């Protein structure tokens, strides 16, 4: 190997522990993902919670936790990655997703309220 090629290769200084996960971390992430999918599925199928709203909130909470698990165990994201730019991109993406979801729910709610006929109207024969 030439001196120039060797110097170029050495200058990258890859830290394998931070760039790739171990088998153990992947298995932990997989196990957590399975649990975080199975529990909400069971909640819906068994009807363990009486209220649809509480079931929906619990499922949303499990979804948020699962997103965090995927980011940590599979995407290897942390505050030290790429000098914090990965975290800034994540925060920007989350802000856009929240704005989009909130706006969509707001529009759908108002369309339902203003466009659907009232349930107490007299039914036509």
Wavefront OBJ file of the C-alpha trace (Angstrom):
o trace
v 0.000 0.000 0.000
v 1.396 3.359 -0.929
v 2.200 5.993 1.700
v -0.444 8.349 0.303
v -3.158 5.656 0.398
v -2.144 4.579 3.904
v -2.208 8.167 5.198
v -5.632 8.705 3.604
v -6.951 5.491 5.199
v -5.559 6.355 8.625
v -6.992 9.871 8.528
v -10.564 8.587 8.642
v -10.111 7.147 12.133
v -13.410 5.282 12.258
v -14.673 4.445 15.712
v -16.489 1.166 15.219
v -18.241 1.307 18.603
v -20.102 4.486 17.674
v -20.764 3.833 13.986
v -22.186 0.322 14.255
v -24.156 -1.467 16.923
v -23.280 -4.788 18.411
v -25.371 -7.924 18.077
v -26.434 -7.453 21.694
v -27.722 -3.913 21.075
v -29.607 -5.034 17.958
v -31.217 -7.896 19.856
v -32.203 -5.585 22.724
v -33.715 -3.138 20.214
v -35.552 -5.950 18.440
v -36.915 -7.344 21.721
v -38.115 -3.926 22.847
v -39.714 -3.322 19.445
v -41.593 -6.613 19.600
v -42.853 -5.848 23.108
v -43.794 -2.283 22.173
v -45.802 -3.659 19.227
v -47.394 -6.640 20.993
v -48.702 -4.734 24.026
v -50.778 -2.179 22.042
v -52.035 -4.994 19.792
v -53.156 -6.903 22.873
v -54.782 -3.779 24.331
v -56.905 -3.319 21.209
v -57.760 -6.968 20.658
v -58.676 -7.700 24.286
v -60.456 -4.427 24.980
v -58.539 -4.164 28.255
v -59.191 -0.430 28.507
v -62.812 0.721 28.617
v -62.389 4.065 26.876
v -61.429 4.435 23.215
v -59.672 7.696 24.043
v -57.503 6.137 26.745
v -56.680 3.208 24.457
v -55.652 5.651 21.726
v -53.478 7.656 24.116
v -51.756 4.534 25.434
v -51.076 3.341 21.878
v -49.656 6.777 20.981
v -47.392 6.651 24.046
v -46.127 3.204 23.031
v -45.530 4.529 19.494
v -43.431 7.425 20.791
v -41.363 5.066 22.951
v -40.901 2.755 19.970
v -39.676 5.658 17.827
v -37.082 6.465 20.493
v -36.027 2.792 20.688
v -35.539 2.673 16.907
v -33.526 5.893 16.905
v -31.210 4.691 19.665
v -30.762 0.989 18.845
v -31.072 0.941 15.037
v -30.202 4.450 13.821
v -27.536 4.959 16.530
v -28.608 8.542 17.151
v -27.331 10.471 20.128
v -26.376 14.048 20.927
v -22.720 13.394 20.007
v -23.446 12.151 16.468
v -22.050 14.444 13.772
v -21.506 17.315 16.217
v -25.192 17.555 17.095
v -26.452 18.089 13.529
v -28.277 14.769 13.591
v -30.193 15.892 16.674
v -30.968 19.283 15.102
v -32.310 17.534 11.991
v -34.431 15.300 14.223
v -35.856 18.264 16.136
v -36.659 20.076 12.881
v -38.369 16.950 11.522
v -40.394 16.522 14.711
v -41.556 20.151 14.575
v -42.691 19.670 10.967
v -44.478 16.411 11.798
v -46.259 17.996 14.775
v -47.362 20.979 12.679
v -48.595 18.675 9.895
v -50.469 16.308 12.215
v -51.998 19.090 14.286
v -53.119 20.962 11.188
v -54.557 17.813 9.616
v -56.499 16.904 12.759
v -57.758 20.474 13.090
v -58.967 20.538 9.469
v -60.629 17.108 9.761
v -62.365 18.050 13.008
v -63.746 21.259 11.542
v -64.811 19.545 8.315
v -66.640 16.910 10.344
v -68.273 19.548 12.561
v -69.298 21.909 9.761
v -70.080 19.538 6.886
v -71.713 16.464 8.435
v -75.440 16.649 9.069
v -76.477 16.663 12.669
v -77.550 13.339 14.119
v -80.675 14.836 15.690
v -82.145 15.939 12.362
v -85.399 14.255 11.329
v -84.741 11.221 9.162
v -86.371 11.175 5.732
v -88.766 8.215 5.127
l 1 2 3 4 5 6 7 8 9 10 11 12 13 14 15 16 17 18 19 20 21 22 23 24 25 26 27 28 29 30 31 32 33 34 35 36 37 38 39 40 41 42 43 44 45 46 47 48 49 50 51 52 53 54 55 56 57 58 59 60 61 62 63 64 65 66 67 68 69 70 71 72 73 74 75 76 77 78 79 80 81 82 83 84 85 86 87 88 89 90 91 92 93 94 95 96 97 98 99 100 101 102 103 104 105 106 107 108 109 110 111 112 113 114 115 116 117 118 119 120 121 122 123 124 125
